[in-house]
C-alpha cells in the first residue's frame, strides 16, 4: 500500500461509546492497514473549534482525509463491513469476523 491513511475520529468525552469507537477503529486499522495510517482522536469538548470547522453534528464521527475522496462515518464503528466500505478498503471474508456489539 503506497498511500498512508489520515483518519480523524471526533468523540465527546471519555464515555463507553467513545472507548468502543476507538477500540473498533484501532482493530480495523491494525488488521487492514498495518502501519499505513495516522489516527487523530479529537475530543469536541476540549477542541470545539475543530468540530465546528468540520461541521461535526454527531459523535463519534470518523473522517478519512487521505487518500481522497474524503469520507465520513458516524457511529461507534462496530459494523466492520460499513467501516471498510467507508474507508474504501477491500473486504476479505476474514475482515468481518471480528465485529463487536
Rosetta constraint file for C-alpha pairs under 8 A:
AtomPair CA 1 CA 36 HARMONIC 7.45 0.50
AtomPair CA 3 CA 36 HARMONIC 7.33 0.50
AtomPair CA 3 CA 67 HARMONIC 6.66 0.50
AtomPair CA 4 CA 36 HARMONIC 4.82 0.50
AtomPair CA 4 CA 37 HARMONIC 5.16 0.50
AtomPair CA 4 CA 38 HARMONIC 7.40 0.50
AtomPair CA 4 CA 66 HARMONIC 7.09 0.50
AtomPair CA 4 CA 67 HARMONIC 7.04 0.50
AtomPair CA 5 CA 36 HARMONIC 6.23 0.50
AtomPair CA 5 CA 37 HARMONIC 4.36 0.50
AtomPair CA 5 CA 38 HARMONIC 6.16 0.50
AtomPair CA 5 CA 64 HARMONIC 7.22 0.50
AtomPair CA 5 CA 65 HARMONIC 7.43 0.50
AtomPair CA 5 CA 66 HARMONIC 5.12 0.50
AtomPair CA 5 CA 67 HARMONIC 5.87 0.50
AtomPair CA 6 CA 37 HARMONIC 5.81 0.50
AtomPair CA 6 CA 38 HARMONIC 4.94 0.50
AtomPair CA 6 CA 39 HARMONIC 6.27 0.50
AtomPair CA 6 CA 64 HARMONIC 6.05 0.50
AtomPair CA 6 CA 65 HARMONIC 5.45 0.50
AtomPair CA 6 CA 66 HARMONIC 4.96 0.50
AtomPair CA 6 CA 67 HARMONIC 7.29 0.50
AtomPair CA 7 CA 37 HARMONIC 7.33 0.50
AtomPair CA 7 CA 38 HARMONIC 6.09 0.50
AtomPair CA 7 CA 39 HARMONIC 4.89 0.50
AtomPair CA 7 CA 40 HARMONIC 6.25 0.50
AtomPair CA 7 CA 62 HARMONIC 6.89 0.50
AtomPair CA 7 CA 63 HARMONIC 5.74 0.50
AtomPair CA 7 CA 64 HARMONIC 4.67 0.50
AtomPair CA 7 CA 65 HARMONIC 6.03 0.50
AtomPair CA 7 CA 66 HARMONIC 7.32 0.50
AtomPair CA 8 CA 39 HARMONIC 5.88 0.50
AtomPair CA 8 CA 40 HARMONIC 4.76 0.50
AtomPair CA 8 CA 41 HARMONIC 5.92 0.50
AtomPair CA 8 CA 42 HARMONIC 7.06 0.50
AtomPair CA 8 CA 62 HARMONIC 5.68 0.50
AtomPair CA 8 CA 63 HARMONIC 5.14 0.50
AtomPair CA 8 CA 64 HARMONIC 6.55 0.50
AtomPair CA 8 CA 65 HARMONIC 7.54 0.50
AtomPair CA 9 CA 22 HARMONIC 7.89 0.50
AtomPair CA 9 CA 39 HARMONIC 7.39 0.50
AtomPair CA 9 CA 40 HARMONIC 6.16 0.50
AtomPair CA 9 CA 41 HARMONIC 4.80 0.50
AtomPair CA 9 CA 42 HARMONIC 6.03 0.50
AtomPair CA 9 CA 60 HARMONIC 6.72 0.50
AtomPair CA 9 CA 61 HARMONIC 5.71 0.50
AtomPair CA 9 CA 62 HARMONIC 4.38 0.50
AtomPair CA 9 CA 63 HARMONIC 6.37 0.50
AtomPair CA 10 CA 41 HARMONIC 6.05 0.50
AtomPair CA 10 CA 42 HARMONIC 4.82 0.50
AtomPair CA 10 CA 43 HARMONIC 5.90 0.50
AtomPair CA 10 CA 44 HARMONIC 6.47 0.50
AtomPair CA 10 CA 51 HARMONIC 7.33 0.50
AtomPair CA 10 CA 56 HARMONIC 7.74 0.50
AtomPair CA 10 CA 59 HARMONIC 6.11 0.50
AtomPair CA 10 CA 60 HARMONIC 5.42 0.50
AtomPair CA 10 CA 61 HARMONIC 5.12 0.50
AtomPair CA 10 CA 62 HARMONIC 6.28 0.50
AtomPair CA 11 CA 18 HARMONIC 5.92 0.50
AtomPair CA 11 CA 41 HARMONIC 7.20 0.50
AtomPair CA 11 CA 42 HARMONIC 6.15 0.50
AtomPair CA 11 CA 43 HARMONIC 4.92 0.50
AtomPair CA 11 CA 44 HARMONIC 6.09 0.50
AtomPair CA 11 CA 59 HARMONIC 5.16 0.50
AtomPair CA 11 CA 60 HARMONIC 4.65 0.50
AtomPair CA 11 CA 61 HARMONIC 6.87 0.50
AtomPair CA 12 CA 18 HARMONIC 6.91 0.50
AtomPair CA 12 CA 43 HARMONIC 5.34 0.50
AtomPair CA 12 CA 44 HARMONIC 5.51 0.50
AtomPair CA 12 CA 45 HARMONIC 6.02 0.50
AtomPair CA 12 CA 59 HARMONIC 6.32 0.50
AtomPair CA 12 CA 60 HARMONIC 7.14 0.50
AtomPair CA 13 CA 18 HARMONIC 7.13 0.50
AtomPair CA 13 CA 43 HARMONIC 6.03 0.50
AtomPair CA 13 CA 44 HARMONIC 7.58 0.50
AtomPair CA 13 CA 45 HARMONIC 6.49 0.50
AtomPair CA 14 CA 18 HARMONIC 6.01 0.50
AtomPair CA 14 CA 19 HARMONIC 6.82 0.50
AtomPair CA 15 CA 19 HARMONIC 6.27 0.50
AtomPair CA 16 CA 20 HARMONIC 6.05 0.50
AtomPair CA 17 CA 21 HARMONIC 6.18 0.50
AtomPair CA 17 CA 60 HARMONIC 7.87 0.50
AtomPair CA 17 CA 76 HARMONIC 6.27 0.50
AtomPair CA 18 CA 22 HARMONIC 6.27 0.50
AtomPair CA 18 CA 60 HARMONIC 6.65 0.50
AtomPair CA 18 CA 76 HARMONIC 7.17 0.50
AtomPair CA 19 CA 23 HARMONIC 6.11 0.50
AtomPair CA 20 CA 24 HARMONIC 5.97 0.50
AtomPair CA 20 CA 76 HARMONIC 6.24 0.50
AtomPair CA 20 CA 77 HARMONIC 7.90 0.50
AtomPair CA 20 CA 78 HARMONIC 7.79 0.50
AtomPair CA 21 CA 25 HARMONIC 6.05 0.50
AtomPair CA 21 CA 60 HARMONIC 6.92 0.50
AtomPair CA 21 CA 75 HARMONIC 7.47 0.50
AtomPair CA 21 CA 76 HARMONIC 4.24 0.50
AtomPair CA 21 CA 77 HARMONIC 5.39 0.50
AtomPair CA 21 CA 78 HARMONIC 7.09 0.50
AtomPair CA 22 CA 26 HARMONIC 6.08 0.50
AtomPair CA 23 CA 27 HARMONIC 6.11 0.50
AtomPair CA 24 CA 28 HARMONIC 6.21 0.50
AtomPair CA 24 CA 76 HARMONIC 7.53 0.50
AtomPair CA 24 CA 77 HARMONIC 5.89 0.50
AtomPair CA 24 CA 78 HARMONIC 5.97 0.50
AtomPair CA 24 CA 100 HARMONIC 7.77 0.50
AtomPair CA 25 CA 29 HARMONIC 6.05 0.50
AtomPair CA 25 CA 77 HARMONIC 6.42 0.50
AtomPair CA 26 CA 30 HARMONIC 6.00 0.50
AtomPair CA 27 CA 31 HARMONIC 6.14 0.50
AtomPair CA 28 CA 32 HARMONIC 6.00 0.50
AtomPair CA 28 CA 33 HARMONIC 7.86 0.50
AtomPair CA 28 CA 80 HARMONIC 7.08 0.50
AtomPair CA 28 CA 84 HARMONIC 7.95 0.50
AtomPair CA 29 CA 33 HARMONIC 5.01 0.50
AtomPair CA 29 CA 34 HARMONIC 6.51 0.50
AtomPair CA 29 CA 37 HARMONIC 7.42 0.50
AtomPair CA 30 CA 34 HARMONIC 4.70 0.50
AtomPair CA 30 CA 35 HARMONIC 7.11 0.50
AtomPair CA 31 CA 95 HARMONIC 7.65 0.50
AtomPair CA 32 CA 89 HARMONIC 7.79 0.50
AtomPair CA 32 CA 95 HARMONIC 7.84 0.50
AtomPair CA 33 CA 37 HARMONIC 6.59 0.50
AtomPair CA 42 CA 46 HARMONIC 7.92 0.50
AtomPair CA 42 CA 47 HARMONIC 7.06 0.50
AtomPair CA 43 CA 47 HARMONIC 6.13 0.50
AtomPair CA 43 CA 48 HARMONIC 7.84 0.50
AtomPair CA 44 CA 48 HARMONIC 4.71 0.50
AtomPair CA 44 CA 49 HARMONIC 7.93 0.50
AtomPair CA 44 CA 50 HARMONIC 7.31 0.50
AtomPair CA 44 CA 51 HARMONIC 5.79 0.50
AtomPair CA 47 CA 51 HARMONIC 6.98 0.50
AtomPair CA 48 CA 52 HARMONIC 6.15 0.50
AtomPair CA 49 CA 53 HARMONIC 6.15 0.50
AtomPair CA 50 CA 54 HARMONIC 6.35 0.50
AtomPair CA 51 CA 55 HARMONIC 5.91 0.50
AtomPair CA 51 CA 56 HARMONIC 5.14 0.50
AtomPair CA 52 CA 56 HARMONIC 6.26 0.50
AtomPair CA 56 CA 61 HARMONIC 7.25 0.50
AtomPair CA 58 CA 74 HARMONIC 7.13 0.50
AtomPair CA 59 CA 74 HARMONIC 6.75 0.50
AtomPair CA 59 CA 75 HARMONIC 6.75 0.50
AtomPair CA 60 CA 74 HARMONIC 5.92 0.50
AtomPair CA 60 CA 75 HARMONIC 5.34 0.50
AtomPair CA 60 CA 76 HARMONIC 6.08 0.50
AtomPair CA 61 CA 72 HARMONIC 6.75 0.50
AtomPair CA 61 CA 73 HARMONIC 5.68 0.50
AtomPair CA 61 CA 74 HARMONIC 4.39 0.50
AtomPair CA 61 CA 75 HARMONIC 6.29 0.50
AtomPair CA 62 CA 72 HARMONIC 5.53 0.50
AtomPair CA 62 CA 73 HARMONIC 5.04 0.50
AtomPair CA 62 CA 74 HARMONIC 6.27 0.50
AtomPair CA 63 CA 70 HARMONIC 6.94 0.50
AtomPair CA 63 CA 71 HARMONIC 5.64 0.50
AtomPair CA 63 CA 72 HARMONIC 4.58 0.50
AtomPair CA 63 CA 73 HARMONIC 6.59 0.50
AtomPair CA 64 CA 68 HARMONIC 7.97 0.50
AtomPair CA 64 CA 69 HARMONIC 7.99 0.50
AtomPair CA 64 CA 70 HARMONIC 5.41 0.50
AtomPair CA 64 CA 71 HARMONIC 5.09 0.50
AtomPair CA 64 CA 72 HARMONIC 6.45 0.50
AtomPair CA 64 CA 87 HARMONIC 6.72 0.50
AtomPair CA 65 CA 69 HARMONIC 7.35 0.50
AtomPair CA 65 CA 70 HARMONIC 4.93 0.50
AtomPair CA 65 CA 71 HARMONIC 7.00 0.50
AtomPair CA 66 CA 70 HARMONIC 6.73 0.50
AtomPair CA 71 CA 86 HARMONIC 6.38 0.50
AtomPair CA 71 CA 87 HARMONIC 7.01 0.50
AtomPair CA 72 CA 86 HARMONIC 7.16 0.50
AtomPair CA 73 CA 77 HARMONIC 7.78 0.50
AtomPair CA 73 CA 83 HARMONIC 7.07 0.50
AtomPair CA 73 CA 86 HARMONIC 6.54 0.50
AtomPair CA 77 CA 82 HARMONIC 7.89 0.50
AtomPair CA 77 CA 83 HARMONIC 6.36 0.50
AtomPair CA 78 CA 99 HARMONIC 5.83 0.50
AtomPair CA 78 CA 100 HARMONIC 5.43 0.50
AtomPair CA 78 CA 101 HARMONIC 6.23 0.50
AtomPair CA 79 CA 83 HARMONIC 6.40 0.50
AtomPair CA 79 CA 99 HARMONIC 6.15 0.50
AtomPair CA 79 CA 100 HARMONIC 7.54 0.50
AtomPair CA 80 CA 84 HARMONIC 6.13 0.50
AtomPair CA 80 CA 95 HARMONIC 7.37 0.50
AtomPair CA 80 CA 96 HARMONIC 5.72 0.50
AtomPair CA 80 CA 98 HARMONIC 7.58 0.50
AtomPair CA 80 CA 99 HARMONIC 5.78 0.50
AtomPair CA 81 CA 85 HARMONIC 6.18 0.50
AtomPair CA 81 CA 91 HARMONIC 7.29 0.50
AtomPair CA 81 CA 95 HARMONIC 7.72 0.50
AtomPair CA 81 CA 96 HARMONIC 5.93 0.50
AtomPair CA 82 CA 86 HARMONIC 6.05 0.50
AtomPair CA 83 CA 87 HARMONIC 6.12 0.50
AtomPair CA 84 CA 88 HARMONIC 6.11 0.50
AtomPair CA 84 CA 89 HARMONIC 5.12 0.50
AtomPair CA 84 CA 90 HARMONIC 7.04 0.50
AtomPair CA 84 CA 91 HARMONIC 6.65 0.50
AtomPair CA 85 CA 89 HARMONIC 6.06 0.50
AtomPair CA 85 CA 90 HARMONIC 7.67 0.50
AtomPair CA 85 CA 91 HARMONIC 7.65 0.50
AtomPair CA 91 CA 95 HARMONIC 6.43 0.50
AtomPair CA 91 CA 96 HARMONIC 7.84 0.50
AtomPair CA 92 CA 96 HARMONIC 7.38 0.50
AtomPair CA 93 CA 97 HARMONIC 7.45 0.50
